């Protein structure tokens, strides 16, 4: 099983799609340099914050399931 290990070559503002096999973001552009949105993004510069080791990737079309653990009795 491959552990999720994001590539270190990503920049603030990168967007794209997730490669299902590797879990890596395939960069398709950057909001700060993309021709259609760079002017809007300039009004909202990145804000430096402390580094975190928690990453979230939202998934759509996911169903919630209820499950109970069997205690073997």
PAPA-604025 format. One record per atom (N, C-alpha, C): residue number from 1; residue in one letter; atom name; x, y, z. Coordinates in nm, 4 decimals. Example, Ala and Ser with C-alpha at 12.3 -4.5 7.8 and 13.67 -1.06 7.14 Angstrom:
<recs>
@i = 1, aa = a, at = N, X = 1.3190, Y = -0.5690, Z = 0.7800
@i = 1, aa = a, at = CA, X = 1.2300, Y = -0.4500, Z = 0.7800
@i = 1, aa = a, at = C, X = 1.3200, Y = -0.3300, Z = 0.7800
@i = 2, aa = s, at = N, X = 1.2850, Y = -0.2250, Z = 0.7080
@i = 2, aa = s, at = CA, X = 1.3670, Y = -0.1060, Z = 0.7140
@i = 2, aa = s, at = C, X = 1.2900, Y = 0.0030, Z = 0.7870
</recs>
This chain:
<recs>
@i = 1, aa = x, at = N, X = 0.0843, Y = -0.1183, Z = 0.0000
@i = 1, aa = x, at = CA, X = 0.0000, Y = 0.0000, Z = 0.0000
@i = 1, aa = x, at = C, X = 0.0886, Y = 0.1242, Z = 0.0000
@i = 2, aa = x, at = N, X = 0.0608, Y = 0.2163, Z = -0.0895
@i = 2, aa = x, at = CA, X = 0.1396, Y = 0.3398, Z = -0.0988
@i = 2, aa = x, at = C, X = 0.0874, Y = 0.4426, Z = 0.0004
@i = 3, aa = x, at = N, X = 0.1768, Y = 0.5033, Z = 0.0743
@i = 3, aa = x, at = CA, X = 0.1388, Y = 0.6099, Z = 0.1671
@i = 3, aa = x, at = C, X = 0.1222, Y = 0.7397, Z = 0.0897
@i = 4, aa = x, at = N, X = 0.0303, Y = 0.8230, Z = 0.1339
@i = 4, aa = x, at = CA, X = 0.0101, Y = 0.9523, Z = 0.0698
@i = 4, aa = x, at = C, X = 0.1285, Y = 1.0414, Z = 0.1017
@i = 5, aa = x, at = N, X = 0.1956, Y = 1.0892, Z = -0.0005
@i = 5, aa = x, at = CA, X = 0.3117, Y = 1.1753, Z = 0.0178
@i = 5, aa = x, at = C, X = 0.3064, Y = 1.2843, Z = -0.0890
@i = 6, aa = x, at = N, X = 0.2510, Y = 1.4005, Z = -0.0561
@i = 6, aa = x, at = CA, X = 0.2386, Y = 1.5053, Z = -0.1572
@i = 6, aa = x, at = C, X = 0.3742, Y = 1.5532, Z = -0.2075
@i = 7, aa = x, at = N, X = 0.3776, Y = 1.5863, Z = -0.3349
@i = 7, aa = x, at = CA, X = 0.4998, Y = 1.6358, Z = -0.3965
@i = 7, aa = x, at = C, X = 0.5368, Y = 1.7712, Z = -0.3363
@i = 8, aa = x, at = N, X = 0.6643, Y = 1.7977, Z = -0.3247
@i = 8, aa = x, at = CA, X = 0.7100, Y = 1.9250, Z = -0.2686
@i = 8, aa = x, at = C, X = 0.7216, Y = 2.0341, Z = -0.3736
@i = 9, aa = x, at = N, X = 0.6857, Y = 2.0047, Z = -0.4983
@i = 9, aa = x, at = CA, X = 0.7010, Y = 2.1033, Z = -0.6053
@i = 9, aa = x, at = C, X = 0.5770, Y = 2.1893, Z = -0.6256
@i = 10, aa = x, at = N, X = 0.4804, Y = 2.1820, Z = -0.5371
@i = 10, aa = x, at = CA, X = 0.3576, Y = 2.2602, Z = -0.5514
@i = 10, aa = x, at = C, X = 0.3792, Y = 2.4009, Z = -0.4961
@i = 11, aa = x, at = N, X = 0.3071, Y = 2.4954, Z = -0.5534
@i = 11, aa = x, at = CA, X = 0.3159, Y = 2.6344, Z = -0.5099
@i = 11, aa = x, at = C, X = 0.1804, Y = 2.6806, Z = -0.4567
@i = 12, aa = x, at = N, X = 0.1813, Y = 2.7817, Z = -0.3731
@i = 12, aa = x, at = CA, X = 0.0566, Y = 2.8403, Z = -0.3260
@i = 12, aa = x, at = C, X = -0.0241, Y = 2.8853, Z = -0.4468
@i = 13, aa = x, at = N, X = -0.1504, Y = 2.8453, Z = -0.4518
@i = 13, aa = x, at = CA, X = -0.2382, Y = 2.8841, Z = -0.5618
@i = 13, aa = x, at = C, X = -0.2508, Y = 2.7805, Z = -0.6713
@i = 14, aa = x, at = N, X = -0.1719, Y = 2.6728, Z = -0.6657
@i = 14, aa = x, at = CA, X = -0.1825, Y = 2.5686, Z = -0.7688
@i = 14, aa = x, at = C, X = -0.3198, Y = 2.5023, Z = -0.7633
@i = 15, aa = x, at = N, X = -0.3730, Y = 2.4700, Z = -0.8797
@i = 15, aa = x, at = CA, X = -0.4987, Y = 2.3959, Z = -0.8864
@i = 15, aa = x, at = C, X = -0.4878, Y = 2.2913, Z = -0.9955
@i = 16, aa = x, at = N, X = -0.5745, Y = 2.1934, Z = -0.9876
@i = 16, aa = x, at = CA, X = -0.5729, Y = 2.0864, Z = -1.0870
@i = 16, aa = x, at = C, X = -0.6577, Y = 1.9701, Z = -1.0418
@i = 17, aa = x, at = N, X = -0.6142, Y = 1.8500, Z = -1.0789
@i = 17, aa = x, at = CA, X = -0.6876, Y = 1.7290, Z = -1.0448
@i = 17, aa = x, at = C, X = -0.5964, Y = 1.6343, Z = -0.9672
@i = 18, aa = x, at = N, X = -0.6577, Y = 1.5415, Z = -0.8953
@i = 18, aa = x, at = CA, X = -0.5823, Y = 1.4431, Z = -0.8176
@i = 18, aa = x, at = C, X = -0.5643, Y = 1.3172, Z = -0.9017
@i = 19, aa = x, at = N, X = -0.4407, Y = 1.2693, Z = -0.9117
@i = 19, aa = x, at = CA, X = -0.4120, Y = 1.1422, Z = -0.9769
@i = 19, aa = x, at = C, X = -0.4569, Y = 1.0332, Z = -0.8807
@i = 20, aa = x, at = N, X = -0.5564, Y = 0.9549, Z = -0.9202
@i = 20, aa = x, at = CA, X = -0.6149, Y = 0.8550, Z = -0.8319
@i = 20, aa = x, at = C, X = -0.5129, Y = 0.7489, Z = -0.7898
@i = 21, aa = x, at = N, X = -0.4223, Y = 0.7121, Z = -0.8775
@i = 21, aa = x, at = CA, X = -0.3255, Y = 0.6071, Z = -0.8458
@i = 21, aa = x, at = C, X = -0.2191, Y = 0.6539, Z = -0.7473
@i = 22, aa = x, at = N, X = -0.1726, Y = 0.7798, Z = -0.7600
@i = 22, aa = x, at = CA, X = -0.0637, Y = 0.8282, Z = -0.6749
@i = 22, aa = x, at = C, X = -0.1108, Y = 0.9189, Z = -0.5625
@i = 23, aa = x, at = N, X = -0.2311, Y = 0.9765, Z = -0.5740
@i = 23, aa = x, at = CA, X = -0.2800, Y = 1.0709, Z = -0.4741
@i = 23, aa = x, at = C, X = -0.2198, Y = 1.2088, Z = -0.4886
@i = 24, aa = x, at = N, X = -0.1430, Y = 1.2307, Z = -0.5955
@i = 24, aa = x, at = CA, X = -0.0739, Y = 1.3576, Z = -0.6153
@i = 24, aa = x, at = C, X = -0.1600, Y = 1.4547, Z = -0.6963
@i = 25, aa = x, at = N, X = -0.1437, Y = 1.5826, Z = -0.6697
@i = 25, aa = x, at = CA, X = -0.2119, Y = 1.6855, Z = -0.7471
@i = 25, aa = x, at = C, X = -0.1408, Y = 1.7029, Z = -0.8804
@i = 26, aa = x, at = N, X = -0.2167, Y = 1.6898, Z = -0.9888
@i = 26, aa = x, at = CA, X = -0.1632, Y = 1.7165, Z = -1.1225
@i = 26, aa = x, at = C, X = -0.1975, Y = 1.8629, Z = -1.1510
@i = 27, aa = x, at = N, X = -0.0969, Y = 1.9486, Z = -1.1428
@i = 27, aa = x, at = CA, X = -0.1183, Y = 2.0932, Z = -1.1538
@i = 27, aa = x, at = C, X = -0.1599, Y = 2.1307, Z = -1.2953
@i = 28, aa = x, at = N, X = -0.2706, Y = 2.2032, Z = -1.3045
@i = 28, aa = x, at = CA, X = -0.3213, Y = 2.2515, Z = -1.4330
@i = 28, aa = x, at = C, X = -0.3077, Y = 2.4026, Z = -1.4458
@i = 29, aa = x, at = N, X = -0.2705, Y = 2.4672, Z = -1.3370
@i = 29, aa = x, at = CA, X = -0.2523, Y = 2.6117, Z = -1.3389
@i = 29, aa = x, at = C, X = -0.2335, Y = 2.6651, Z = -1.1985
@i = 30, aa = x, at = N, X = -0.2251, Y = 2.7960, Z = -1.1896
@i = 30, aa = x, at = CA, X = -0.2068, Y = 2.8623, Z = -1.0616
@i = 30, aa = x, at = C, X = -0.2924, Y = 2.9884, Z = -1.0617
@i = 31, aa = x, at = N, X = -0.3700, Y = 3.0083, Z = -0.9556
@i = 31, aa = x, at = CA, X = -0.4607, Y = 3.1235, Z = -0.9512
@i = 31, aa = x, at = C, X = -0.3870, Y = 3.2560, Z = -0.9563
@i = 32, aa = x, at = N, X = -0.2586, Y = 3.2578, Z = -0.9188
@i = 32, aa = x, at = CA, X = -0.1841, Y = 3.3832, Z = -0.9185
@i = 32, aa = x, at = C, X = -0.1183, Y = 3.4131, Z = -1.0527
@i = 33, aa = x, at = N, X = -0.1156, Y = 3.3158, Z = -1.1440
@i = 33, aa = x, at = CA, X = -0.0542, Y = 3.3399, Z = -1.2747
@i = 33, aa = x, at = C, X = -0.1475, Y = 3.3103, Z = -1.3910
@i = 34, aa = x, at = N, X = -0.2607, Y = 3.2440, Z = -1.3661
@i = 34, aa = x, at = CA, X = -0.3554, Y = 3.2101, Z = -1.4731
@i = 34, aa = x, at = C, X = -0.4130, Y = 3.3378, Z = -1.5328
@i = 35, aa = x, at = N, X = -0.4130, Y = 3.3465, Z = -1.6633
@i = 35, aa = x, at = CA, X = -0.4538, Y = 3.4683, Z = -1.7345
@i = 35, aa = x, at = C, X = -0.5922, Y = 3.5164, Z = -1.6929
@i = 36, aa = x, at = N, X = -0.6875, Y = 3.4244, Z = -1.6788
@i = 36, aa = x, at = CA, X = -0.8260, Y = 3.4640, Z = -1.6519
@i = 36, aa = x, at = C, X = -0.8520, Y = 3.5061, Z = -1.5074
@i = 37, aa = x, at = N, X = -0.7685, Y = 3.4642, Z = -1.4130
@i = 37, aa = x, at = CA, X = -0.7986, Y = 3.4948, Z = -1.2730
@i = 37, aa = x, at = C, X = -0.6863, Y = 3.5642, Z = -1.1964
@i = 38, aa = x, at = N, X = -0.5743, Y = 3.5886, Z = -1.2585
@i = 38, aa = x, at = CA, X = -0.4614, Y = 3.6508, Z = -1.1878
@i = 38, aa = x, at = C, X = -0.4961, Y = 3.7896, Z = -1.1337
@i = 39, aa = x, at = N, X = -0.5743, Y = 3.8677, Z = -1.2073
@i = 39, aa = x, at = CA, X = -0.6094, Y = 4.0026, Z = -1.1606
@i = 39, aa = x, at = C, X = -0.6945, Y = 3.9966, Z = -1.0336
@i = 40, aa = x, at = N, X = -0.7837, Y = 3.8998, Z = -1.0267
@i = 40, aa = x, at = CA, X = -0.8659, Y = 3.8836, Z = -0.9068
@i = 40, aa = x, at = C, X = -0.7787, Y = 3.8331, Z = -0.7920
@i = 41, aa = x, at = N, X = -0.6926, Y = 3.7359, Z = -0.8212
@i = 41, aa = x, at = CA, X = -0.6073, Y = 3.6770, Z = -0.7181
@i = 41, aa = x, at = C, X = -0.5094, Y = 3.7793, Z = -0.6604
@i = 42, aa = x, at = N, X = -0.4681, Y = 3.8769, Z = -0.7409
@i = 42, aa = x, at = CA, X = -0.3770, Y = 3.9807, Z = -0.6916
@i = 42, aa = x, at = C, X = -0.4364, Y = 4.0578, Z = -0.5743
@i = 43, aa = x, at = N, X = -0.5688, Y = 4.0624, Z = -0.5678
@i = 43, aa = x, at = CA, X = -0.6359, Y = 4.1326, Z = -0.4586
@i = 43, aa = x, at = C, X = -0.6368, Y = 4.0492, Z = -0.3303
@i = 44, aa = x, at = N, X = -0.5952, Y = 3.9217, Z = -0.3420
@i = 44, aa = x, at = CA, X = -0.5972, Y = 3.8299, Z = -0.2284
@i = 44, aa = x, at = C, X = -0.4645, Y = 3.7540, Z = -0.2217
@i = 45, aa = x, at = N, X = -0.3561, Y = 3.8232, Z = -0.1832
@i = 45, aa = x, at = CA, X = -0.2245, Y = 3.7575, Z = -0.1797
@i = 45, aa = x, at = C, X = -0.2191, Y = 3.6484, Z = -0.0725
@i = 46, aa = x, at = N, X = -0.1276, Y = 3.5527, Z = -0.0888
@i = 46, aa = x, at = CA, X = -0.1129, Y = 3.4476, Z = 0.0128
@i = 46, aa = x, at = C, X = -0.0716, Y = 3.5076, Z = 0.1476
@i = 47, aa = x, at = N, X = -0.1214, Y = 3.4493, Z = 0.2534
@i = 47, aa = x, at = CA, X = -0.0875, Y = 3.4926, Z = 0.3882
@i = 47, aa = x, at = C, X = 0.0000, Y = 3.3838, Z = 0.4508
@i = 48, aa = x, at = N, X = 0.1250, Y = 3.4178, Z = 0.4851
@i = 48, aa = x, at = CA, X = 0.2115, Y = 3.3170, Z = 0.5468
@i = 48, aa = x, at = C, X = 0.1533, Y = 3.2686, Z = 0.6800
@i = 49, aa = x, at = N, X = 0.1523, Y = 3.1387, Z = 0.6981
@i = 49, aa = x, at = CA, X = 0.1046, Y = 3.0777, Z = 0.8219
@i = 49, aa = x, at = C, X = 0.2008, Y = 2.9665, Z = 0.8613
@i = 50, aa = x, at = N, X = 0.1931, Y = 2.9206, Z = 0.9844
@i = 50, aa = x, at = CA, X = 0.2809, Y = 2.8095, Z = 1.0256
@i = 50, aa = x, at = C, X = 0.2529, Y = 2.6849, Z = 0.9420
@i = 51, aa = x, at = N, X = 0.3568, Y = 2.6068, Z = 0.9178
@i = 51, aa = x, at = CA, X = 0.3423, Y = 2.4829, Z = 0.8429
@i = 51, aa = x, at = C, X = 0.2612, Y = 2.3830, Z = 0.9252
@i = 52, aa = x, at = N, X = 0.1775, Y = 2.3082, Z = 0.8577
@i = 52, aa = x, at = CA, X = 0.0970, Y = 2.2054, Z = 0.9249
@i = 52, aa = x, at = C, X = 0.1217, Y = 2.0705, Z = 0.8595
@i = 53, aa = x, at = N, X = 0.0984, Y = 1.9655, Z = 0.9348
@i = 53, aa = x, at = CA, X = 0.1143, Y = 1.8324, Z = 0.8771
@i = 53, aa = x, at = C, X = -0.0201, Y = 1.7645, Z = 0.8560
@i = 54, aa = x, at = N, X = -0.1269, Y = 1.8436, Z = 0.8577
@i = 54, aa = x, at = CA, X = -0.2615, Y = 1.7919, Z = 0.8353
@i = 54, aa = x, at = C, X = -0.3089, Y = 1.8405, Z = 0.6990
@i = 55, aa = x, at = N, X = -0.3469, Y = 1.7478, Z = 0.6127
@i = 55, aa = x, at = CA, X = -0.3930, Y = 1.7829, Z = 0.4786
@i = 55, aa = x, at = C, X = -0.5343, Y = 1.7317, Z = 0.4600
@i = 56, aa = x, at = N, X = -0.6180, Y = 1.8112, Z = 0.3962
@i = 56, aa = x, at = CA, X = -0.7545, Y = 1.7701, Z = 0.3687
@i = 56, aa = x, at = C, X = -0.7789, Y = 1.7730, Z = 0.2191
@i = 57, aa = x, at = N, X = -0.8431, Y = 1.6684, Z = 0.1703
@i = 57, aa = x, at = CA, X = -0.8827, Y = 1.6624, Z = 0.0301
@i = 57, aa = x, at = C, X = -1.0315, Y = 1.6329, Z = 0.0290
@i = 58, aa = x, at = N, X = -1.1139, Y = 1.7290, Z = -0.0149
@i = 58, aa = x, at = CA, X = -1.2578, Y = 1.7046, Z = -0.0156
@i = 58, aa = x, at = C, X = -1.2961, Y = 1.6054, Z = -0.1255
@i = 59, aa = x, at = N, X = -1.3899, Y = 1.5176, Z = -0.0941
@i = 59, aa = x, at = CA, X = -1.4406, Y = 1.4219, Z = -0.1916
@i = 59, aa = x, at = C, X = -1.5899, Y = 1.4453, Z = -0.2080
@i = 60, aa = x, at = N, X = -1.6362, Y = 1.4394, Z = -0.3287
@i = 60, aa = x, at = CA, X = -1.7769, Y = 1.4569, Z = -0.3579
@i = 60, aa = x, at = C, X = -1.8356, Y = 1.3215, Z = -0.3964
@i = 61, aa = x, at = N, X = -1.9662, Y = 1.3107, Z = -0.3890
@i = 61, aa = x, at = CA, X = -2.0369, Y = 1.1870, Z = -0.4223
@i = 61, aa = x, at = C, X = -1.9943, Y = 1.0721, Z = -0.3309
@i = 62, aa = x, at = N, X = -1.9753, Y = 1.1027, Z = -0.2023
@i = 62, aa = x, at = CA, X = -1.9385, Y = 1.0025, Z = -0.1036
@i = 62, aa = x, at = C, X = -2.0610, Y = 0.9761, Z = -0.0168
@i = 63, aa = x, at = N, X = -2.0878, Y = 0.8488, Z = 0.0112
@i = 63, aa = x, at = CA, X = -2.2023, Y = 0.8129, Z = 0.0937
@i = 63, aa = x, at = C, X = -2.1568, Y = 0.7797, Z = 0.2353
@i = 64, aa = x, at = N, X = -2.2387, Y = 0.8156, Z = 0.3324
@i = 64, aa = x, at = CA, X = -2.2105, Y = 0.7824, Z = 0.4711
@i = 64, aa = x, at = C, X = -2.2679, Y = 0.6443, Z = 0.4999
@i = 65, aa = x, at = N, X = -2.1915, Y = 0.5608, Z = 0.5660
@i = 65, aa = x, at = CA, X = -2.2360, Y = 0.4271, Z = 0.6021
@i = 65, aa = x, at = C, X = -2.2348, Y = 0.4128, Z = 0.7535
@i = 66, aa = x, at = N, X = -2.3293, Y = 0.3371, Z = 0.8065
@i = 66, aa = x, at = CA, X = -2.3299, Y = 0.3065, Z = 0.9482
@i = 66, aa = x, at = C, X = -2.2780, Y = 0.1653, Z = 0.9650
@i = 67, aa = x, at = N, X = -2.1875, Y = 0.1466, Z = 1.0586
@i = 67, aa = x, at = CA, X = -2.1315, Y = 0.0144, Z = 1.0833
@i = 67, aa = x, at = C, X = -2.1147, Y = -0.0047, Z = 1.2330
@i = 68, aa = x, at = N, X = -2.1334, Y = -0.1275, Z = 1.2771
@i = 68, aa = x, at = CA, X = -2.1132, Y = -0.1604, Z = 1.4186
@i = 68, aa = x, at = C, X = -2.0059, Y = -0.2663, Z = 1.4270
@i = 69, aa = x, at = N, X = -1.9167, Y = -0.2503, Z = 1.5229
@i = 69, aa = x, at = CA, X = -1.8116, Y = -0.3490, Z = 1.5436
@i = 69, aa = x, at = C, X = -1.8693, Y = -0.4702, Z = 1.6138
@i = 70, aa = x, at = N, X = -1.8315, Y = -0.5887, Z = 1.5693
@i = 70, aa = x, at = CA, X = -1.8749, Y = -0.7130, Z = 1.6302
@i = 70, aa = x, at = C, X = -1.7744, Y = -0.7490, Z = 1.7394
@i = 71, aa = x, at = N, X = -1.8206, Y = -0.7571, Z = 1.8632
@i = 71, aa = x, at = CA, X = -1.7307, Y = -0.7860, Z = 1.9734
@i = 71, aa = x, at = C, X = -1.7022, Y = -0.9357, Z = 1.9880
@i = 72, aa = x, at = N, X = -1.7573, Y = -1.0187, Z = 1.9001
@i = 72, aa = x, at = CA, X = -1.7287, Y = -1.1613, Z = 1.8996
@i = 72, aa = x, at = C, X = -1.8121, Y = -1.2404, Z = 1.9975
@i = 73, aa = x, at = N, X = -1.9066, Y = -1.1786, Z = 2.0637
@i = 73, aa = x, at = CA, X = -1.9899, Y = -1.2517, Z = 2.1603
@i = 73, aa = x, at = C, X = -2.1202, Y = -1.2929, Z = 2.0984
</recs>
